[in-house]
């Protein structure tokens, strides 16, 4: 694909986002399965080797992984593994469950349709559905420590400085 093809592909999307800005906001989701006994979780990626491409809201055809989805996958994977490690460390039995992440992304920003629209997620929500007999106090501790020690969660929450280097 060259720049002309890309422009032709994205032009109708950009027009639609200018005319109806609310159509540019897409909620992305990911989840990890906590079944099993090891300090691990399973992230459904759909492919062993992930090839990334444009999200359909940016002109992709939906056959390639979107980096936004992959970011949410990384979050649920990290949160799931961290939860498992914390629960194991505390002796809290978690028989299974699901970790959900969803985020709202306004594609007007990344497509340059609206200079005031943010590039990146506006908000990300992380939720846990656990199969456990843990009480309220134990669940509060699991939540606090999972948030504290999840690398991806902390990276996103603290807006870690990032730089690029071309050379």
C-alpha positions in Angstrom: 0.0 0.0 0.0 1.3 3.4 -0.9 0.4 6.9 0.5 -2.2 7.5 -2.2 -4.0 4.2 -1.5 -3.9 5.0 2.2 -5.3 8.4 1.7 -8.1 7.0 -0.5 -8.9 4.4 2.1 -9.0 6.9 5.0 -10.7 9.8 3.2 -14.2 8.6 3.7 -13.4 7.8 7.4 -12.0 11.2 7.9 -15.0 12.8 6.3 -17.4 10.8 8.5 -15.4 11.7 11.6 -15.6 15.4 10.7 -19.3 15.2 10.1 -20.2 13.0 13.1 -17.3 13.1 15.6 -19.0 10.6 17.9 -18.4 7.8 15.2 -14.6 8.3 15.7 -14.8 7.0 19.3 -14.3 3.3 19.4 -14.2 1.2 22.6 -11.5 -1.6 22.3 -11.5 -4.6 24.6 -9.2 -7.5 25.7 -9.3 -10.2 28.3 -7.2 -12.8 29.9 -8.3 -16.2 31.3 -7.1 -17.0 34.7 -8.0 -20.7 34.7 -5.2 -23.1 35.7 -3.0 -23.3 38.7 0.3 -21.7 37.6 1.2 -18.0 38.0 0.1 -17.3 34.5 -2.9 -16.3 32.4 -4.0 -16.9 28.8 -4.5 -13.9 26.5 -6.6 -14.6 23.4 -4.6 -13.1 20.6 -6.0 -15.3 17.8 -2.6 -15.8 16.3 0.7 -17.2 17.6 2.6 -14.7 15.5 0.9 -11.4 15.6 1.0 -9.1 12.6 -0.1 -5.6 13.4 -1.9 -3.2 11.1 -4.5 -0.5 11.0 -7.7 -0.7 13.0 -10.9 -0.7 10.8 -11.7 2.7 12.3 -8.4 4.0 10.7 -8.8 2.2 7.4 -7.7 -1.4 8.2 -9.6 -4.4 7.0 -9.7 -6.0 10.4 -7.5 -9.0 9.5 -4.4 -7.7 11.3 -3.9 -7.0 15.0 -4.4 -3.4 16.1 -1.7 -2.0 18.4 -4.5 -0.5 20.6 -5.9 -4.0 21.1 -2.4 -5.3 21.7 -1.9 -2.6 24.4 -5.1 -3.8 26.2 -3.9 -7.4 25.7 -0.6 -6.5 27.4 -2.6 -4.9 30.3 -4.8 -7.9 30.9 -1.8 -10.2 30.6 0.2 -8.3 33.1 -2.7 -7.7 35.5 -3.6 -11.4 35.3 -0.1 -12.6 36.0 0.4 -10.0 38.7 -2.9 -11.0 40.3 -1.9 -14.6 40.2 1.5 -13.9 41.7 0.0 -11.7 44.5 -2.7 -14.3 45.3 -0.1 -17.0 45.4 2.1 -14.9 47.6 -0.7 -14.2 50.0 -2.1 -17.7 50.0 -5.4 -16.6 48.5 -7.0 -19.3 46.3 -8.1 -18.0 42.9 -9.6 -20.9 41.1 -10.1 -18.9 37.9 -11.8 -15.9 36.5 -11.5 -13.3 33.7 -9.6 -10.0 33.5 -11.3 -7.5 31.3 -9.8 -4.3 29.8 -11.6 -1.8 27.5 -10.5 1.6 26.4 -12.0 4.5 24.5 -10.1 5.8 21.5 -11.1 8.8 19.4 -9.8 8.1 15.9 -10.1 11.8 14.9 -6.8 12.4 16.8 -4.6 9.7 15.2 -6.0 10.5 11.7 -5.4 14.2 12.1 -9.1 15.0 11.6 -9.4 17.2 14.7 -6.3 18.8 16.2 -8.1 19.0 19.6 -9.0 15.3 19.7 -6.4 13.4 21.8 -4.1 10.9 20.1 -4.4 7.8 22.3 -6.8 6.3 24.8 -9.1 8.7 26.6 -9.8 6.2 29.3 -9.0 2.5 30.1 -11.1 0.4 32.4 -9.7 -2.8 34.0 -12.1 -5.3 35.7 -11.7 -8.6 37.4 -14.3 -11.4 37.7 -12.7 -13.9 40.1 -13.7 -17.4 41.1 -12.6 -17.2 44.7 -13.8 -17.5 48.3 -11.7 -14.6 49.4 -13.4 -12.1 51.7 -13.8 -8.4 51.1 -10.6 -7.5 52.9 -8.5 -10.1 50.9 -10.1 -8.8 47.7 -9.2 -5.2 48.6 -5.6 -6.3 49.3 -5.5 -8.2 46.0 -6.7 -5.2 44.1 -4.3 -2.8 45.9 -1.2 -5.0 45.3 -2.2 -6.0 41.7 -2.4 -2.3 40.9 0.8 -1.6 42.7 2.9 -4.3 41.1 1.4 -4.6 37.6 4.1 -3.0 35.3 1.7 -2.2 32.4 -0.9 -0.7 34.8 1.7 1.5 36.5 3.2 2.5 33.2 -0.1 3.6 31.8 -1.3 5.2 35.1 1.9 7.2 35.6 2.2 8.4 32.0 5.8 7.2 31.7 8.1 9.4 29.7 8.8 7.9 26.3 11.1 9.0 23.6 12.0 7.9 20.1 15.3 7.7 18.3 15.6 7.5 14.5 19.1 6.8 13.5 
